[in-house]
Amino acid sequence: MPIAGIATATGLTDEEVQRVFRDIDQKRKTTEYLHLPPELAADVPEIARALMT
């Protein structure tokens, strides 16, 4: 959807809409690592079975 259409629909200026999209992009980049699977330095026997299922 064009920025002008979003601005009109939300009552924001084009610049405010662009700022919102930049903010969302930055937050996605900043928290990307939270969506990755854990990286273990060594096997953990207590959870080995849980990871295999």
SVG drawing of the C-alpha trace seen along z (x, -y; Angstrom):
<svg xmlns="http://www.w3.org/2000/svg" viewBox="-9 -15 40 54">
<polyline fill="none" stroke="black" stroke-width="0.4" points="0.0,0.0 1.4,-3.4 2.6,-5.6 0.2,-8.4 -2.8,-6.0 -1.7,-4.9 -1.2,-8.5 -4.7,-9.5 -6.3,-6.5 -4.6,-7.1 -4.6,-10.8 -0.8,-10.9 1.6,-12.8 3.7,-11.0 6.8,-11.7 5.2,-10.2 4.2,-7.0 7.8,-6.7 9.1,-7.1 6.7,-4.4 8.0,-2.0 11.6,-2.8 10.9,-2.1 9.3,1.2 12.2,2.3 14.7,1.3 12.8,3.3 12.7,6.3 16.5,6.1 17.2,5.5 15.2,8.5 16.0,10.9 18.2,13.0 15.3,13.8 13.7,15.8 16.7,18.0 17.1,21.5 19.4,21.7 23.1,22.4 24.5,24.7 28.2,24.8 28.0,28.5 25.4,31.3 23.1,31.0 21.9,34.5 18.9,33.2 17.3,31.8 18.7,34.1 15.5,36.1 13.3,33.0 15.3,31.8 14.9,35.1 11.1,35.1"/>
</svg>
